[in-house]
Amino acid sequence: VDNDRRDLDMNSKDVDAEKMTRFIRMNELRLVTEYNPVTAIGVMQSSLQLHLLLITDKMSPKHPKRMRKYRAAAELFKGKILFILLDSNLNSNERIVSFFKLKKSQLPALAIFHTPDEEQDILTLDEVSVERVQDFCNRFLQ
């Protein structure tokens, strides 16, 4: 995950197939997966049913700072919510932006989506902060 090594203590007597599977599932994806044609299939087939999209312009000078905070928030929900970056500048992503009924003038935005029932919520924001992402996710989870 994001070039950070995680180890499962195999010397522990309580490691079973379920715990090992959970460890692998939690650490098989990046903290933030960029949505593109290559990753689309993996995103759609993910065992995580909650997807949080940061829809933003990757060319913005604010992008690196946004991503640092978004990754930090992703760490808090690892194994619960799949954090996705969607570049609003790519024509191939216009369909997804319109699915959430967003206009370019409303970006950046967070869009959370529950795949089984297609329940969703949107939060437009001028700045990404760990606290705002956390509050948004917790409200949706409740």
C-alpha positions in Angstrom: 0.0 0.0 0.0 1.6 3.3 -1.2 5.1 1.9 -0.8 4.6 1.4 2.9 5.3 -2.1 4.2 2.8 -3.8 6.5 3.5 -7.1 8.2 1.1 -9.6 9.7 2.5 -11.2 12.9 2.5 -14.9 11.8 4.0 -16.0 15.2 0.7 -15.1 16.9 -1.4 -18.1 17.7 -4.7 -16.4 16.9 -3.8 -15.9 13.1 -6.4 -17.9 11.1 -7.6 -17.8 7.5 -10.1 -15.1 8.3 -7.6 -12.8 9.9 -5.1 -13.4 7.1 -7.8 -12.7 4.4 -8.8 -9.5 6.2 -5.1 -8.4 6.3 -4.6 -9.0 2.6 -7.9 -7.3 1.6 -7.1 -4.2 3.7 -3.6 -3.9 2.2 -4.1 -5.0 -1.4 -5.2 -1.6 -2.7 -3.6 1.8 -2.4 -5.0 4.2 0.2 -6.3 6.2 -2.8 -6.9 4.6 -6.1 -6.9 6.8 -9.1 -9.9 6.0 -11.4 -8.9 5.3 -15.0 -9.7 2.7 -17.6 -7.0 0.3 -16.1 -8.3 0.6 -12.5 -12.0 0.8 -13.3 -12.6 -3.0 -13.2 -10.8 -3.4 -9.9 -12.8 -0.5 -8.4 -16.1 -1.9 -9.6 -15.2 -5.4 -8.3 -13.9 -4.3 -5.0 -15.2 -6.1 -1.9 -15.7 -2.7 -0.3 -19.2 -1.4 -1.1 -18.6 2.2 -0.1 -16.7 4.4 -2.5 -15.6 7.9 -1.7 -14.5 9.9 -4.7 -12.5 13.1 -4.6 -13.4 14.8 -7.8 -10.8 17.4 -8.5 -8.5 18.9 -11.0 -5.1 17.2 -10.8 -3.4 20.1 -12.5 -4.5 22.5 -9.8 -1.6 23.9 -7.7 -3.6 22.8 -4.6 -3.7 19.2 -5.8 -0.6 17.9 -3.8 -1.9 19.4 -0.6 -5.4 18.0 -1.2 -4.0 14.5 -1.8 -1.9 14.5 1.4 -5.0 15.3 3.4 -7.2 12.8 1.4 -4.6 10.0 2.0 -4.5 10.8 5.7 -8.3 10.5 5.9 -8.2 7.3 3.9 -6.0 5.8 6.5 -8.8 6.3 9.0 -11.3 4.3 7.0 -9.0 1.6 5.6 -11.0 -1.6 5.0 -14.3 0.3 5.2 -14.4 2.8 2.4 -12.6 2.7 -1.0 -11.0 6.1 -1.5 -10.9 7.1 -5.2 -9.3 10.1 -7.0 -11.2 11.2 -10.1 -9.5 13.7 -12.3 -12.1 16.2 -13.5 -10.0 17.2 -16.5 -10.2 13.8 -18.3 -13.0 13.6 -20.8 -13.4 10.0 -20.0 -14.5 11.0 -16.5 -17.2 13.4 -17.5 -19.9 10.7 -17.4 -19.1 10.0 -13.7 -19.1 13.7 -12.8 -22.5 14.0 -14.5 -23.8 10.9 -12.7 -23.4 12.8 -9.4 -25.1 15.8 -11.0 -22.0 18.0 -10.5 -20.8 20.8 -12.7 -17.2 21.9 -13.1 -18.0 25.0 -11.1 -18.9 22.9 -8.1 -15.5 21.1 -8.0 -13.6 20.0 -6.0 -16.2 17.8 -4.4 -16.5 14.6 -2.4 -19.0 12.0 -3.6 -19.8 9.0 -1.6 -21.5 6.0 -3.2 -22.9 2.8 -1.7 -22.8 0.2 -4.5 -25.6 -2.2 -3.5 -28.4 0.4 -3.3 -26.8 3.3 -5.2 -27.3 5.6 -2.2 -25.1 8.6 -2.5 -24.2 12.0 -1.0 -22.2 14.9 -2.3 -20.1 17.5 -0.5 -18.7 20.4 -2.4 -15.6 21.9 -0.8 -13.1 24.6 -1.4 -10.5 22.9 0.7 -9.9 19.2 1.6 -9.2 18.6 5.3 -9.0 15.3 7.2 -11.7 16.5 9.6 -14.2 17.4 6.8 -13.6 14.1 5.0 -13.9 12.2 8.3 -17.2 14.0 9.3 -18.7 13.5 5.8 -17.9 9.7 5.9 -19.1 9.3 9.4 -22.4 11.0 8.7 -23.0 8.8 5.7 -22.0 5.7 7.6 -24.6 6.5 10.3 
